[in-house]
Amino acid sequence: MRAIWTGAIGFGLVNIPIKIYSAVEASELDLDMLDKKDHSNIHFQRVNAKTGKEVAWENIVRGYKLNGQYVVLTDEDFQKVRPEKNKLINIAEFVDETEIDTMYYENPYYLAPDKSGVKAYNLLRDALEETGKVGLGTYVLRNKESIGVIKPHEDALVLNKIRFGEEIRDTAGLGIKATKSKPAELKMAIALINQLTGEFDITHFKDTYSADLLKLIKDKAKGRKIQVPQMRVVHSRSKDLMEQLKASIGKKEKGSSRRKAS
């Protein structure tokens, strides 16, 4: 793996030199964009809006429009703004992870220590495991400040990037009309939730869409006729909510008994 950030974790007066690595990779198929006429690859160009000519990467700069004029920023300018945040993830506080709403979570990254920081790295990981806490701190990655949640994962520390509060949109714009649920329907819905409740296991979920899409691609390459599956409506619109809940519970019970019998 290739490191995307090099710096340190600030833990009190202890600095732990670390590198950040992406902890995820895409599971979807890598599809290319093609011209419908001759299936040639489509390329995107960085074009000067005035001349219409392509601009090389080394000639591209970034700027902010202020009072109708662009103020051009260099790499050095970005480093001058809070330089410590470009190289340090300073843990400001520790909290229970359950207090953080999942709405805030973005991307996970692995943190790996440099040789000189292994002892302090392991100490922080063990202390977080022992207390059940996670560390919260801010840092700058790719010229954007983010909040990071540092937590143990197996033998490693993971940095979960989370959003700032102002980045979450208010639900008022959705126009949802809040109504009170009927007690009988609520009781039935809770019964269905309890019936479907189990321990979380990520292996229960697979990216079957990508696998099915790849199978379709291979079949199409061999000239096989693609059968379009018929989509079945699970619940009839004519049934009321209570009937749908009862049917859902009944269906689950039948499925459970079949599995037990096998």
BELQUINOR-V767799 format. One record per residue. N is the residue number from 0. RES is the residue in one letter. OMEGA is omega in radians with two decimals (999 if undefined). NEAR is the number of other C-alpha atoms within 8 Angstrom. Layout:
n:N res:RES omega:OMEGA near:NEAR
n:N res:RES omega:OMEGA near:NEAR
//
This chain:
n:0 res:M omega:-3.14 near:3
n:1 res:R omega:-3.14 near:4
n:2 res:A omega:3.12 near:9
n:3 res:I omega:-3.11 near:8
n:4 res:W omega:3.10 near:8
n:5 res:T omega:-3.12 near:10
n:6 res:G omega:-3.10 near:11
n:7 res:A omega:2.98 near:12
n:8 res:I omega:3.04 near:12
n:9 res:G omega:-3.08 near:12
n:10 res:F omega:-2.98 near:9
n:11 res:G omega:3.08 near:6
n:12 res:L omega:-3.13 near:5
n:13 res:V omega:3.03 near:7
n:14 res:N omega:-3.11 near:9
n:15 res:I omega:3.13 near:13
n:16 res:P omega:-3.08 near:12
n:17 res:I omega:2.97 near:13
n:18 res:K omega:3.13 near:14
n:19 res:I omega:3.09 near:12
n:20 res:Y omega:3.06 near:13
n:21 res:S omega:-3.11 near:10
n:22 res:A omega:-3.07 near:7
n:23 res:V omega:3.01 near:6
n:24 res:E omega:-3.06 near:5
n:25 res:A omega:3.10 near:4
n:26 res:S omega:-3.13 near:6
n:27 res:E omega:-3.14 near:6
n:28 res:L omega:3.13 near:6
n:29 res:D omega:-3.09 near:4
n:30 res:L omega:3.11 near:4
n:31 res:D omega:3.05 near:6
n:32 res:M omega:-3.06 near:6
n:33 res:L omega:3.02 near:8
n:34 res:D omega:-3.10 near:9
n:35 res:K omega:-3.06 near:5
n:36 res:K omega:-3.05 near:4
n:37 res:D omega:3.11 near:5
n:38 res:H omega:3.05 near:7
n:39 res:S omega:3.12 near:6
n:40 res:N omega:3.08 near:8
n:41 res:I omega:3.11 near:8
n:42 res:H omega:3.09 near:4
n:43 res:F omega:-3.11 near:4
n:44 res:Q omega:3.05 near:6
n:45 res:R omega:-2.97 near:7
n:46 res:V omega:3.04 near:8
n:47 res:N omega:-3.07 near:9
n:48 res:A omega:-3.12 near:5
n:49 res:K omega:-3.04 near:4
n:50 res:T omega:-3.09 near:5
n:51 res:G omega:-3.11 near:7
n:52 res:K omega:3.13 near:6
n:53 res:E omega:-3.13 near:8
n:54 res:V omega:3.13 near:10
n:55 res:A omega:-3.11 near:7
n:56 res:W omega:-3.07 near:5
n:57 res:E omega:3.13 near:4
n:58 res:N omega:-3.12 near:6
n:59 res:I omega:3.08 near:7
n:60 res:V omega:3.13 near:7
n:61 res:R omega:-3.11 near:7
n:62 res:G omega:3.12 near:8
n:63 res:Y omega:-3.11 near:8
n:64 res:K omega:-3.11 near:8
n:65 res:L omega:-3.13 near:7
n:66 res:N omega:3.08 near:4
n:67 res:G omega:-3.13 near:5
n:68 res:Q omega:3.11 near:6
n:69 res:Y omega:2.97 near:8
n:70 res:V omega:-3.07 near:8
n:71 res:V omega:-3.13 near:8
n:72 res:L omega:3.08 near:10
n:73 res:T omega:3.09 near:8
n:74 res:D omega:3.12 near:6
n:75 res:E omega:3.12 near:6
n:76 res:D omega:3.14 near:8
n:77 res:F omega:-3.13 near:9
n:78 res:Q omega:-3.11 near:9
n:79 res:K omega:-3.13 near:7
n:80 res:V omega:-3.14 near:6
n:81 res:R omega:-3.06 near:7
n:82 res:P omega:-3.12 near:8
n:83 res:E omega:-3.11 near:6
n:84 res:K omega:3.07 near:10
n:85 res:N omega:-3.07 near:11
n:86 res:K omega:-3.06 near:11
n:87 res:L omega:2.97 near:11
n:88 res:I omega:-3.06 near:13
n:89 res:N omega:3.13 near:10
n:90 res:I omega:-3.08 near:13
n:91 res:A omega:-3.12 near:7
n:92 res:E omega:3.10 near:7
n:93 res:F omega:-3.10 near:9
n:94 res:V omega:2.98 near:9
n:95 res:D omega:-3.09 near:9
n:96 res:E omega:-3.12 near:7
n:97 res:T omega:3.14 near:5
n:98 res:E omega:-3.08 near:6
n:99 res:I omega:3.12 near:7
n:100 res:D omega:-3.13 near:7
n:101 res:T omega:3.08 near:5
n:102 res:M omega:-3.04 near:5
n:103 res:Y omega:-3.01 near:11
n:104 res:Y omega:3.07 near:10
n:105 res:E omega:-3.02 near:8
n:106 res:N omega:3.06 near:7
n:107 res:P omega:3.09 near:11
n:108 res:Y omega:3.02 near:13
n:109 res:Y omega:3.02 near:12
n:110 res:L omega:3.12 near:12
n:111 res:A omega:-3.08 near:10
n:112 res:P omega:2.89 near:12
n:113 res:D omega:-3.09 near:9
n:114 res:K omega:-3.09 near:5
n:115 res:S omega:-3.07 near:7
n:116 res:G omega:-3.05 near:11
n:117 res:V omega:-3.08 near:10
n:118 res:K omega:-3.14 near:7
n:119 res:A omega:3.10 near:9
n:120 res:Y omega:-3.14 near:10
n:121 res:N omega:3.12 near:8
n:122 res:L omega:3.12 near:8
n:123 res:L omega:3.13 near:8
n:124 res:R omega:-3.12 near:13
n:125 res:D omega:3.14 near:9
n:126 res:A omega:3.10 near:8
n:127 res:L omega:3.10 near:12
n:128 res:E omega:-3.08 near:9
n:129 res:E omega:-3.09 near:6
n:130 res:T omega:-3.07 near:6
n:131 res:G omega:-3.13 near:7
n:132 res:K omega:2.99 near:11
n:133 res:V omega:3.14 near:12
n:134 res:G omega:3.12 near:13
n:135 res:L omega:3.10 near:13
n:136 res:G omega:3.13 near:12
n:137 res:T omega:3.14 near:12
n:138 res:Y omega:3.12 near:14
n:139 res:V omega:3.08 near:11
n:140 res:L omega:-3.11 near:9
n:141 res:R omega:3.05 near:4
n:142 res:N omega:3.08 near:6
n:143 res:K omega:3.11 near:6
n:144 res:E omega:-3.14 near:8
n:145 res:S omega:2.99 near:12
n:146 res:I omega:3.11 near:12
n:147 res:G omega:3.02 near:14
n:148 res:V omega:-3.12 near:13
n:149 res:I omega:-3.09 near:11
n:150 res:K omega:3.10 near:13
n:151 res:P omega:3.05 near:12
n:152 res:H omega:-3.04 near:7
n:153 res:E omega:-3.13 near:4
n:154 res:D omega:-3.02 near:6
n:155 res:A omega:2.94 near:10
n:156 res:L omega:3.13 near:12
n:157 res:V omega:3.03 near:13
n:158 res:L omega:3.06 near:12
n:159 res:N omega:3.09 near:13
n:160 res:K omega:3.10 near:13
n:161 res:I omega:-3.08 near:12
n:162 res:R omega:2.98 near:11
n:163 res:F omega:-3.12 near:9
n:164 res:G omega:-3.11 near:6
n:165 res:E omega:3.13 near:5
n:166 res:E omega:3.13 near:6
n:167 res:I omega:-3.13 near:9
n:168 res:R omega:3.10 near:5
n:169 res:D omega:-3.13 near:5
n:170 res:T omega:-3.10 near:6
n:171 res:A omega:-3.12 near:6
n:172 res:G omega:-3.13 near:5
n:173 res:L omega:3.12 near:5
n:174 res:G omega:-3.13 near:6
n:175 res:I omega:3.10 near:5
n:176 res:K omega:-3.09 near:4
n:177 res:A omega:3.09 near:4
n:178 res:T omega:3.14 near:4
n:179 res:K omega:3.12 near:4
n:180 res:S omega:3.09 near:6
n:181 res:K omega:-3.09 near:6
n:182 res:P omega:-3.10 near:6
n:183 res:A omega:3.12 near:6
n:184 res:E omega:3.11 near:11
n:185 res:L omega:3.13 near:9
n:186 res:K omega:-3.14 near:8
n:187 res:M omega:3.12 near:11
n:188 res:A omega:3.11 near:9
n:189 res:I omega:3.10 near:8
n:190 res:A omega:3.11 near:8
n:191 res:L omega:3.10 near:11
n:192 res:I omega:3.13 near:8
n:193 res:N omega:-3.13 near:7
n:194 res:Q omega:-3.11 near:8
n:195 res:L omega:-3.09 near:6
n:196 res:T omega:3.09 near:6
n:197 res:G omega:3.10 near:4
n:198 res:E omega:-3.13 near:4
n:199 res:F omega:3.07 near:4
n:200 res:D omega:-3.06 near:5
n:201 res:I omega:-3.12 near:5
n:202 res:T omega:3.08 near:5
n:203 res:H omega:-3.05 near:5
n:204 res:F omega:3.13 near:5
n:205 res:K omega:3.08 near:5
n:206 res:D omega:-3.09 near:8
n:207 res:T omega:-3.14 near:6
n:208 res:Y omega:-3.14 near:6
n:209 res:S omega:3.12 near:10
n:210 res:A omega:3.12 near:8
n:211 res:D omega:3.12 near:8
n:212 res:L omega:3.11 near:8
n:213 res:L omega:3.09 near:9
n:214 res:K omega:3.10 near:8
n:215 res:L omega:-3.14 near:9
n:216 res:I omega:-3.13 near:8
n:217 res:K omega:3.11 near:8
n:218 res:D omega:-3.14 near:11
n:219 res:K omega:3.12 near:10
n:220 res:A omega:3.13 near:7
n:221 res:K omega:3.10 near:6
n:222 res:G omega:-3.14 near:6
n:223 res:R omega:3.11 near:7
n:224 res:K omega:-3.11 near:6
n:225 res:I omega:3.10 near:7
n:226 res:Q omega:3.13 near:4
n:227 res:V omega:-3.14 near:4
n:228 res:P omega:3.11 near:4
n:229 res:Q omega:-3.14 near:4
n:230 res:M omega:-3.13 near:4
n:231 res:R omega:3.09 near:4
n:232 res:V omega:-3.08 near:5
n:233 res:V omega:-3.10 near:4
n:234 res:H omega:3.08 near:6
n:235 res:S omega:3.12 near:6
n:236 res:R omega:-3.08 near:5
n:237 res:S omega:-3.12 near:4
n:238 res:K omega:3.08 near:8
n:239 res:D omega:-3.04 near:7
n:240 res:L omega:-3.12 near:7
n:241 res:M omega:3.13 near:8
n:242 res:E omega:3.12 near:8
n:243 res:Q omega:3.12 near:10
n:244 res:L omega:3.12 near:12
n:245 res:K omega:3.14 near:9
n:246 res:A omega:3.13 near:8
n:247 res:S omega:3.13 near:9
n:248 res:I omega:3.12 near:10
n:249 res:G omega:3.14 near:8
n:250 res:K omega:3.14 near:8
n:251 res:K omega:-3.13 near:9
n:252 res:E omega:3.12 near:8
n:253 res:K omega:-3.14 near:8
n:254 res:G omega:3.14 near:8
n:255 res:S omega:-3.11 near:8
n:256 res:S omega:3.12 near:8
n:257 res:R omega:-3.13 near:8
n:258 res:R omega:3.13 near:7
n:259 res:K omega:-3.12 near:6
n:260 res:A omega:-3.13 near:5
n:261 res:S omega:999 near:4
//
